[in-house]
Amino acid sequence: MTGPHLIPSLSPQPVYIPPEIDMDAVKAEVAAGGVSAPKADVPGLKQVVADARADGIDLKIVVVGVNPPIDTPLRDIATVVGQANPGATVLVLSPSFSGTYSPTYDRVLLEAGEDLARTGNPVQSAQNFVSQLNTPIFPWTEFTILLTLAVFLAALATRILQVRSKRSSVAKNTATADN
């Protein structure tokens, strides 16, 4: 048996930032006001950032004007901006896609927010994203534990009733035989 031909790398995968995105300018704009977007969208997005901050969310928003071929570059942009702003949750929007990064929220919640952040309107998309972050998630782990415990107790109760029924039947048959 032979071993693997390639040793997996422990370093992160390379990021793909579309060449038309000036990441230095994006990082500078985000550092200055929490938003990097076309001028028309900046006031509304800054309000979303302020509202998120009031809810305890350190949000940064980046809006790019063109769609990449797939949404992965948006997550890469979000990661770069997030690493430049430790502790921040980053939302990157294009006309049809969104990408996120956060050290605070798990990927499931972020992706649920991404699904709601694909409206084509950056301000509405950002509001939808923040709304999803503030929505309580169903406690699946606790539900699964409770359901498993309930099934175990039901099986145990069924077995106890079977044993009692069998004992009752044996006692009844013994009493009938004695008469």
C-alpha positions in Angstrom: 0.0 0.0 0.0 1.4 3.4 -0.9 0.8 6.6 1.0 -0.6 9.8 -0.4 1.3 11.4 -3.3 0.6 14.9 -2.0 0.8 16.1 1.6 -2.1 18.4 2.3 -1.1 22.0 3.0 -2.1 23.5 6.3 -1.9 27.0 4.9 -5.1 28.7 3.8 -6.2 28.4 0.2 -5.2 31.3 -2.0 -7.8 34.0 -2.4 -9.2 35.2 -5.7 -9.9 38.9 -5.8 -11.1 40.2 -9.2 -8.4 42.5 -10.7 -10.9 45.4 -11.0 -11.2 45.5 -7.2 -8.7 47.8 -5.6 -8.4 46.1 -2.2 -6.2 48.9 -0.7 -8.9 51.4 -1.5 -11.7 49.1 -0.2 -9.8 48.5 3.1 -9.1 52.3 3.5 -12.8 53.2 2.9 -14.0 50.5 5.3 -11.5 51.6 7.9 -12.7 55.2 7.6 -16.5 54.7 7.7 -17.3 51.0 7.8 -18.6 51.1 4.2 -17.0 50.8 0.7 -19.7 51.4 -1.9 -20.8 53.7 -4.7 -21.5 57.2 -3.4 -25.3 56.9 -3.8 -25.5 53.9 -1.5 -23.1 55.1 1.2 -25.5 57.1 3.4 -28.0 54.3 3.6 -25.3 51.7 4.2 -23.7 53.8 6.9 -27.1 53.9 8.7 -27.3 50.1 8.5 -23.8 49.9 10.0 -24.9 52.3 12.8 -28.1 50.3 13.5 -26.1 47.1 13.6 -23.6 48.6 16.0 -26.5 49.6 18.2 -27.5 45.9 18.2 -23.9 44.9 19.2 -22.8 43.9 15.7 -19.5 45.3 14.3 -20.6 45.3 10.7 -18.5 46.3 7.7 -20.1 46.5 4.2 -18.5 46.4 0.8 -20.4 46.8 -2.5 -18.8 45.9 -5.8 -20.4 47.0 -9.0 -20.0 43.8 -11.1 -20.8 40.2 -10.5 -17.9 37.8 -10.4 -18.4 34.5 -12.3 -19.2 32.8 -9.0 -19.8 34.1 -5.5 -16.5 32.8 -4.0 -14.5 36.0 -4.7 -17.0 37.9 -2.6 -16.3 35.7 0.4 -12.5 36.1 -0.3 -13.0 39.9 -0.3 -15.0 39.7 2.9 -12.2 37.6 4.5 -9.5 40.1 3.5 -11.6 43.0 4.9 -12.4 41.0 8.0 -8.7 40.2 8.7 -8.0 43.9 8.3 -10.8 44.7 10.9 -10.4 42.1 13.7 -13.7 41.1 15.2 -15.8 42.5 12.4 -18.6 40.8 10.5 -18.2 41.6 6.8 -20.9 41.6 4.1 -19.8 42.0 0.5 -22.5 42.6 -2.1 -22.6 42.5 -5.9 -25.7 43.0 -8.0 -26.6 39.2 -7.8 -24.3 37.7 -5.2 -23.2 38.1 -1.6 -20.3 36.9 0.5 -19.6 37.1 4.2 -17.0 36.7 6.8 -17.3 36.7 10.6 -15.4 35.4 13.6 -18.6 35.8 15.7 -21.3 34.1 13.7 -21.3 30.6 12.4 -21.4 29.8 8.6 -25.0 28.5 8.7 -26.3 31.8 10.0 -24.1 33.8 7.6 -25.3 31.9 4.6 -28.9 32.2 5.7 -28.2 36.0 5.8 -26.5 35.8 2.4 -29.7 34.3 0.9 -31.7 37.2 2.1 -29.1 39.7 1.0 -29.6 39.1 -2.7 -32.1 41.8 -3.5 -30.2 43.9 -6.0 -30.6 46.9 -3.6 -27.5 47.2 -1.4 -29.3 49.0 1.5 -32.2 46.6 1.6 -29.8 43.6 1.2 -27.7 44.8 4.2 -30.8 45.4 6.3 -32.1 41.9 5.5 -28.7 40.5 6.4 -28.6 42.3 9.8 -32.2 41.2 10.4 -31.1 37.5 9.9 -28.2 37.9 12.3 -30.7 39.2 14.9 -33.2 36.4 14.4 -32.9 33.6 17.0 -32.0 30.2 15.4 -34.0 27.1 16.3 -32.0 25.2 18.9 -31.5 22.0 16.9 -28.9 20.5 19.2 -31.2 20.8 22.3 -34.2 19.6 20.2 -32.2 16.5 19.1 -31.1 15.7 22.6 -34.7 16.1 23.9 -36.1 14.0 21.1 -33.5 11.2 21.7 -34.3 11.2 25.4 -38.0 11.0 24.7 -37.6 8.1 22.3 -35.4 6.3 24.9 -38.0 6.9 27.7 -40.8 5.7 25.4 -38.9 2.5 24.6 -38.1 2.0 28.3 -41.8 2.5 29.3 -42.9 0.1 26.5 -40.5 -2.6 27.8 -41.6 -2.1 31.4 -45.3 -2.5 30.3 -44.4 -5.6 28.3 -42.7 -7.2 31.4 -45.7 -6.3 33.6 -48.1 -7.6 31.1 -46.3 -10.9 30.8 -46.1 -11.2 34.6 -49.8 -10.4 34.9 -50.6 -13.0 32.2 -48.5 -15.7 33.9 -50.1 -14.9 37.3 -53.6 -15.1 35.7 -52.8 -18.4 34.1 -51.4 -19.8 37.4 -54.5 -18.6 39.3 -56.8 -20.2 36.7 -54.8 -23.5 36.8 -55.1 -23.6 40.6 -58.9 -23.3 40.5 
